[in-house]
Amino acid sequence: MRIARFVDQAEPTYGIVEGPADADPSELSITALQGDPFFHGVQPTDQKHRLEDVRLVAPIIPRSKIVGVGRNWADHAKELGNDVPASPQFFLKPNTSVVGPNEPVTLPSWSDEVSYEAELAVVIGTICKDVPLERVDDVVFGYTVANDLTARDAQRTDLQWARAKGFDGACPLGPWIETELDVEAAGGLAVRSRVDGETRQDGTTADMVFGIKELVSAISEAFTLLPGDVILTGTPSGVGLVEAGQRVECEVEGIGTLLTHLRR
């Protein structure tokens, strides 16, 4: 099931995106939900729209936090000159960094080195703490696509990554949340990025240093996780710099493609 948030004429509304996974967007529809599915369950209404007639916004604005995982793909750690960590490494992004699919991101004036990072993102569905590996599936609402935009120059100079990872627009999410993704599929799920149509990253979640269950369990030891919290699970090698006027597509197999426009 694909859960999205959309704007028709009023406030953002949750909905179920319906139609074949490989269909053209013009063939998809969205059925509005009653209330917030994170707290009231998935309750469809009789309001249905063609997907192309509405505007999708970020599928979730975390009420609490976005937890990023650093250096979770060996090749990516290597390309940045870092060692693979012995345990998961975390950082936080504020919810003000979230933007939705097809939305523009204004590159920060204080950085000349912003890069893209295509990532599989986990969306938490229930309050939880100290989650054992065997219970991780019980606390996950679903999965979406993220672009962990990073100001590399600030990342090198600042003692903490808050500015480099948390500037406004630094966390595009979308296009929707897939609730039935098999993240343990043999061979992993493809994670790719394209800049102006040119493939830059092409990896698979099988290459993660720490898997989804390990990450959720370890993060829940440090932080109480709340409904709507988002976990960014790391990125494959192939990251690079972007500039105003370019468009970045981040794709995760089984979910879809997240498009971001960059501007100054």
Secondary structure, 3 states (H helix, E strand, C coil): CEEEEEECCCCCEEEEEECCCCCCHHHCEEEEECCCHHHHCCCEEEEEEEHHHCEEECCCCCCCCEEEEECCEHHHHHHCCCCCCCCCEEEEECHHHEECCCCEEECCCCCCCEECCEEEEEEECCCECCCCHHHHHHHEEEEEEEECCEEHHHHHHCCCCHHHHHCCCCEEEEEEEECCCCCCCCCCCEEEEEECCEEEEEEEHHHECCCHHHHHHHHHHHCCECCCCEEECCCCCCCCECCCCCEEEEEECCCEEEEEEEEC
